[in-house]
Amino acid sequence: MIGNAKRVYALTGFTVEIRPRGFFYKKTYADDGWRGPYSSMASVTLMLAREFLREIVRRDEPHRLPQ
């Protein structure tokens, strides 16, 4: 267990595409499909922030201190 040591996470890249129906995104180097449409740039960036949060929580879970 790392404990309270400094931890840095490099997060995967995402690609955002603007189409006539709205904004779509996907992981840049993954074979999964596009997600969307989202009506605004703010909406798609909020979804990307949620993806980043899930990824950080997943990676940090083994190092969390008991509460």
Secondary structure, DSSP 8 states (H G I E B T S, - for coil): --TTS--------EEEEEETTEEEEEETT-----EEEESSHHHHHHHHHHHHHHHHHHHHGGG----
